[in-house]
Amino acid sequence: MESISEIRFQVRSTEIDVNAHVNNAKFLEYLEWGREDWFERRGLDYEYLLGLDVITVLARIEANYRKEARQNDTLRVETQLISVGNTSLKMRQCIDNQRGELVLDAIVIVVTVEAKLRRPTRVPDAIRRHLSVANHET
């Protein structure tokens, strides 16, 4: 399985702000869609992780806004797992437009947390094995 996932969608009028481009906060939602897709494509959806008594929580995001996106642009969010710590995952995400122009790039830290007790817990092996796949592909 590829270590990178991608989603594509068209920017809607409701995502545009007073400056006639996508609101900066909306990009965080786009990145979330990309991360959800990454997990789901690997069979690691919310219900599966909950069965392991694990949820994932966003701990940090460092986003670089490179170019504006406008209504009707087609955007592509690419998500890749780049490292795994004891209780956290580091992911790289990029958004580009239909012209292949980089719109945003981000580094995201996600922490695995016990679902019931709400405290950090070791990243499950079911997630860790996808890092080894990524490392073998490079």
ABEGO torsion letter per residue (X at the ends): XBABBBBBBBBBAAABBAAGBBBAAAAAAAAAAAAAAAAAAAGABAAAAAAAGBBBBBABBBBBBABBBBBGBBBBBBBBBABBBAABBBBBBBBBBAAGBBABBBBBBBBBBBAAAGBBBBBBAAAAAAAAAAAAAX
